[in-house]
Amino acid sequence: MEKDNKKITSRDVDFAKWYTDVVKAAHLADYSSVKGCIVIEPNGYAIWEKMQSILDQEFKKLGHVNCQMPLLIPENMLNKEKDLVEGFAPEVAWVTEGGSKKLDEKLCIRPTSETLFCDYYHNHVKSHRDLPMLYNQWCNVFRWEKETRPFLRSREFLWQEGHTVHATKEEAEKETDQMMGVYHDFHNNVLAIPSIRGKKTEKEKFSGAEYTLTNEALMYNGVSLQAGTSHYFGQKFSKAYDVKFTNKENKEEYVYQTSWGTTTRLIGAVIMTHGDDSGLVLPPKVAPVQVDVIPIMQKKAGVLDKAYEVGQALKAAGLRVKVDDSDKNPGWKFSEQEMRGIPVRVEMGPRDIEANQAVIVRRDTREKITVSIDELADRIPEILDTIQKDMLERARAHRDAHTYTALNYDEFKDTAANKAGFIKAMWCGDQACEDKIKEDTTCTSRCMPFAQEKLSDVCVCCGKPAKAMVYWGKAY
């Protein structure tokens, strides 16, 4: 029987093919009969459930509550905010018939839910005592994407979208920045993906926002991925949808609004940051199964019983454990564990059990560690912590090694043509230069990082006085 990992193209030969091979071989997702949409298989959905659970707890710690808005949006409601309509018009899917009857007004399948939340807030916000309202929803959205790729860009995808309203600009801006910090911590400390926090340019910001904050991550192949955004709307939407409240001075004013979200593309980010030619490599904190106990010669008396006993002891220690008691041979089981990215496996056969020991194998480095069976419940959590930290450090080292500096336009174009990764360069703030860079190199502005550096005094493109240092790159 052919091992799953032999189905995988080397990531250094064809990264796009490697990515698709991993997604399919690890049974994370499959293509469906609905063009542009995927089936998220149990292995993939289990990863999303872990992400969702961790983020949801963080949101609730900060006072956010979950709700659910309708899937469909009437056309007249969408049209109230001009920038939002123009930004999403090419991606909107419309419902024009109900049953066999043509609708009096067509309905769009939500590409995002600002309009629905604004309509709700219009009816429920009356006084400063009602504020803030800190709402979030976990849902699906639909955008008519032209080119799709599993998790990274599909027409229907899962996400969370936070929508909050506040009495003051200061509160709303604090919320915008705070949620960017939540995502940043999640990327670094849970997904082991070192993201860069910054502000989007006017060209790249969310349609309808006053400004957008972003976390940008770099994948193994040097392509950037937007990993989570937070938007400050100010009063743009509240004025369009007439969301007013009576302030403490008994005067009417418009609320200040934010929106923030992240999606199942984070699964793609994990694959592309940490995976290798054998499949997934999952950070322990987000791995649905952290430990795979694999009995060797399991038909021998006592082997399976000991494996079950070890599995129960590890579960009692708070670990997520699978005991692979299938009738597959050990080599197949090892391959399957590697393909699924389970952080450690525990190998134990008759001789190991007789010697009261087991072999722990790290998925990330394949290092083998012989440990007393009595010490497994203590040692494995330590090893998982080490794996988590090591994965972040390797990803950070890879990102830093693929981050370049360009001081003039020839250097910028040469780097963009010959080196994959981020390019740090100064910018004058003029969209004409941003457009020219994209036209000449296909690089877009990823963010103006909070941690600014003065690389030179002039714009890398036009030579005029620079206003900001920007991370540029090719992006998904």
Secondary structure as the mmCIF struct_conf table of DSSP 4:
data_model
#
loop_
_struct_conf.conf_type_id
_struct_conf.id
_struct_conf.beg_label_comp_id
_struct_conf.beg_label_asym_id
_struct_conf.beg_label_seq_id
_struct_conf.end_label_comp_id
_struct_conf.end_label_asym_id
_struct_conf.end_label_seq_id
HELX_RH_3T_P HELX_RH_3T_P1 ASP A 4 LYS A 7
HELX_LH_PP_P HELX_LH_PP_P1 ILE A 8 SER A 10
TURN_TY1_P TURN_TY1_P1 ARG A 11 VAL A 13
HELX_RH_AL_P HELX_RH_AL_P1 PHE A 15 ALA A 25
TURN_TY1_P TURN_TY1_P2 ALA A 26 HIS A 27
BEND BEND1 LEU A 28 LEU A 28
STRN STRN1 ALA A 29 TYR A 31
BEND BEND2 SER A 33 VAL A 34
TURN_TY1_P TURN_TY1_P3 LYS A 35 GLY A 36
STRN STRN2 ILE A 38 ILE A 40
HELX_RH_AL_P HELX_RH_AL_P2 PRO A 42 LYS A 61
TURN_TY1_P TURN_TY1_P4 LEU A 62 GLY A 63
STRN STRN3 VAL A 65 ASN A 66
BEND BEND3 LEU A 71 LEU A 71
STRN STRN4 LEU A 72 PRO A 74
HELX_RH_AL_P HELX_RH_AL_P3 GLU A 75 LEU A 78
TURN_TY1_P TURN_TY1_P5 ASN A 79 LYS A 80
BEND BEND4 GLU A 81 GLU A 81
HELX_RH_AL_P HELX_RH_AL_P4 LYS A 82 PHE A 88
HELX_RH_3T_P HELX_RH_3T_P2 ALA A 89 GLU A 91
STRN STRN5 ALA A 93 GLY A 98
TURN_TY1_P TURN_TY1_P6 GLY A 99 SER A 100
STRN STRN6 LYS A 101 ILE A 109
HELX_LH_PP_P HELX_LH_PP_P2 ARG A 110 ARG A 110
BEND BEND5 PRO A 111 PRO A 111
HELX_RH_AL_P HELX_RH_AL_P5 GLU A 114 HIS A 124
STRN STRN7 SER A 127 SER A 127
HELX_RH_3T_P HELX_RH_3T_P3 HIS A 128 ASP A 130
STRN STRN8 MET A 133 PHE A 142
BEND BEND6 LYS A 146 GLU A 147
STRN STRN9 ARG A 149 ARG A 149
TURN_TY1_P TURN_TY1_P7 PRO A 150 LEU A 152
STRN STRN10 ARG A 153 ARG A 153
BEND BEND7 ARG A 155 ARG A 155
STRN STRN11 GLU A 156 HIS A 166
BEND BEND8 ALA A 167 THR A 168
HELX_RH_AL_P HELX_RH_AL_P6 LYS A 169 ASP A 185
HELX_RH_PI_P HELX_RH_PI_P1 PHE A 186 VAL A 190
BEND BEND9 LEU A 191 LEU A 191
STRN STRN12 ILE A 196 LYS A 199
TURN_TY1_P TURN_TY1_P8 GLU A 202 GLU A 204
BEND BEND10 LYS A 205 LYS A 205
HELX_LH_PP_P HELX_LH_PP_P3 PHE A 206 PHE A 206
TURN_TY1_P TURN_TY1_P9 SER A 207 GLY A 208
BEND BEND11 GLU A 210 GLU A 210
STRN STRN13 TYR A 211 LEU A 218
TURN_TY1_P TURN_TY1_P10 TYR A 220 ASN A 221
BEND BEND12 GLY A 222 GLY A 222
STRN STRN14 SER A 224 GLY A 234
TURN_TY1_P TURN_TY1_P11 GLN A 235 GLN A 235
HELX_RH_AL_P HELX_RH_AL_P7 LYS A 236 ALA A 240
TURN_TY1_P TURN_TY1_P12 TYR A 241 ASP A 242
STRN STRN15 LYS A 244 THR A 246
TURN_TY1_P TURN_TY1_P13 LYS A 248 GLU A 249
BEND BEND13 ASN A 250 ASN A 250
STRN STRN16 GLU A 252 TYR A 254
STRN STRN17 TYR A 256 THR A 263
TURN_TY1_P TURN_TY1_P14 THR A 264 THR A 264
HELX_RH_AL_P HELX_RH_AL_P8 ARG A 265 HIS A 274
STRN STRN18 ASP A 276 ASP A 276
TURN_TY1_P TURN_TY1_P15 ASP A 277 SER A 278
STRN STRN19 GLY A 279 GLY A 279
HELX_RH_3T_P HELX_RH_3T_P4 PRO A 284 VAL A 286
BEND BEND14 PRO A 288 PRO A 288
STRN STRN20 VAL A 291 PRO A 295
BEND BEND15 ILE A 296 MET A 297
TURN_TY1_P TURN_TY1_P16 GLN A 298 LYS A 299
BEND BEND16 LYS A 300 LYS A 300
TURN_TY1_P TURN_TY1_P17 ALA A 301 GLY A 302
HELX_RH_AL_P HELX_RH_AL_P9 VAL A 303 ALA A 316
TURN_TY1_P TURN_TY1_P18 ALA A 317 GLY A 318
STRN STRN21 VAL A 321 VAL A 323
BEND BEND17 SER A 326 LYS A 328
HELX_RH_AL_P HELX_RH_AL_P10 PRO A 330 ARG A 340
TURN_TY1_P TURN_TY1_P19 GLY A 341 GLY A 341
BEND BEND18 PRO A 343 PRO A 343
STRN STRN22 VAL A 344 MET A 348
HELX_RH_AL_P HELX_RH_AL_P11 PRO A 350 GLU A 354
TURN_TY1_P TURN_TY1_P20 ALA A 355 ASN A 356
STRN STRN23 GLN A 357 ARG A 362
TURN_TY1_P TURN_TY1_P21 ARG A 363 THR A 365
STRN STRN24 LYS A 368 SER A 372
HELX_RH_3T_P HELX_RH_3T_P5 ILE A 373 GLU A 375
HELX_RH_AL_P HELX_RH_AL_P12 LEU A 376 ALA A 401
TURN_TY1_P TURN_TY1_P22 HIS A 402 HIS A 402
STRN STRN25 THR A 403 THR A 405
BEND BEND19 LEU A 407 ASN A 408
HELX_RH_AL_P HELX_RH_AL_P13 TYR A 409 ASN A 418
BEND BEND20 GLY A 421 GLY A 421
STRN STRN26 PHE A 422 TRP A 427
BEND BEND21 GLY A 429 GLY A 429
HELX_RH_AL_P HELX_RH_AL_P14 GLN A 431 THR A 441
STRN STRN27 THR A 444 PRO A 449
BEND BEND22 PHE A 450 ALA A 451
BEND BEND23 ASP A 457 ASP A 457
STRN STRN28 VAL A 458 VAL A 458
TURN_TY1_P TURN_TY1_P23 VAL A 460 CYS A 462
BEND BEND24 LYS A 464 LYS A 464
STRN STRN29 PRO A 465 PRO A 465
HELX_LH_PP_P HELX_LH_PP_P4 ALA A 466 ALA A 466
STRN STRN30 ALA A 468 GLY A 473
STRN STRN31 ALA A 475 ALA A 475
#
